[in-house]
Amino acid sequence: MAMLSRASWVLSRSLRTGGRCFSAAAQHDAQSSRTWKILTFVVALPGVGVCMLNAYLKSQHHSHERPEFIPYTHLRIRTKPFPWGNGDKTLFHNPHVNPLPSGYEDSEH
């Protein structure tokens, strides 16, 4: 227990004192911090906003029609059933998007 408290004391003391601080290094740290703060607010945040706007506009422009089902022989091969449900649907099956080997299971909406 004493060893743990000693290690805790040494760690807290080293974190408090940090390192030796020279005046030139302190001024450089402040300038570097100011530069990165300006870059964050002037470049990064507007960049994120432009990307969000682009994603929103692409989602509005994208057609929401489901593609026609084509029963390719090399896709949706079931050699043995899945261990859940009726054995024909995958674990994260979505009836609106994922077709079964026989085609889509729900009607168009």
C-alpha positions in Angstrom: 0.0 0.0 0.0 2.8 2.3 0.8 4.4 1.6 -2.6 1.2 2.6 -4.3 0.8 5.9 -2.4 4.5 6.7 -3.1 4.0 6.0 -6.9 0.9 8.1 -6.8 2.7 11.0 -5.1 5.6 10.8 -7.6 3.2 10.8 -10.6 1.1 13.7 -9.3 4.3 15.8 -8.6 5.7 15.1 -12.0 2.5 16.1 -13.7 2.2 19.3 -11.7 5.7 20.5 -12.4 5.8 19.4 -16.0 9.2 20.3 -17.1 11.5 23.3 -17.1 9.9 26.2 -18.8 12.2 28.5 -20.7 10.8 31.9 -21.7 11.4 31.3 -25.5 9.7 27.9 -25.3 6.7 29.4 -23.4 6.3 32.1 -26.0 6.5 29.6 -28.8 3.9 27.4 -27.1 1.5 30.3 -26.8 2.0 31.3 -30.5 1.5 27.7 -31.7 -1.6 27.4 -29.6 -3.0 30.6 -31.1 -2.2 29.4 -34.6 -4.0 26.1 -34.2 -7.0 27.8 -32.6 -7.3 30.2 -35.6 -6.9 27.3 -38.1 -9.6 25.4 -36.2 -12.2 28.2 -36.5 -11.2 29.5 -39.9 -10.5 26.3 -41.8 -11.6 23.1 -40.0 -15.1 24.1 -38.9 -16.2 25.7 -42.2 -14.7 22.7 -44.0 -16.9 20.4 -41.9 -19.9 22.6 -42.6 -19.3 22.4 -46.4 -18.9 18.6 -46.2 -22.2 18.4 -44.3 -24.0 20.6 -46.8 -22.6 18.5 -49.7 -23.8 15.2 -48.1 -27.2 16.7 -47.5 -27.6 17.9 -51.1 -26.4 14.6 -52.5 -28.9 12.7 -50.3 -31.7 15.0 -51.6 -30.6 14.6 -55.2 -30.1 10.8 -55.0 -33.0 8.7 -56.4 -34.6 6.4 -53.8 -35.8 3.8 -56.2 -34.9 0.2 -55.6 -32.9 -1.5 -58.4 -34.5 -4.2 -60.4 -33.8 -7.7 -59.0 -31.7 -9.9 -61.3 -31.3 -13.5 -60.0 -27.5 -14.0 -60.6 -26.4 -17.6 -60.0 -23.2 -16.6 -58.1 -25.0 -14.4 -55.5 -27.1 -15.3 -52.5 -26.0 -19.0 -52.5 -27.3 -20.8 -49.4 -25.5 -24.1 -49.0 -26.8 -24.5 -45.4 -29.4 -22.4 -43.6 -28.5 -19.6 -41.2 -28.9 -20.7 -37.5 -31.5 -18.0 -36.8 -35.1 -17.3 -38.0 -36.2 -19.4 -41.0 -32.6 -19.9 -42.1 -32.9 -17.8 -45.3 -32.3 -14.3 -44.0 -29.0 -12.9 -42.9 -28.5 -11.6 -39.3 -29.0 -8.0 -40.3 -31.5 -8.5 -43.0 -33.5 -5.4 -44.2 -36.5 -6.4 -46.3 -36.6 -3.0 -48.0 -33.0 -3.2 -49.3 -31.7 -6.8 -49.1 -33.3 -9.3 -51.5 -33.6 -13.0 -50.8 -32.5 -15.6 -53.4 -36.1 -15.5 -54.9 -36.3 -11.7 -54.9 -37.5 -8.8 -52.7 -40.0 -9.9 -50.1 -42.0 -6.7 -49.8 -43.8 -4.6 -52.4 -42.5 -1.2 -53.6 -43.4 1.6 -51.3 
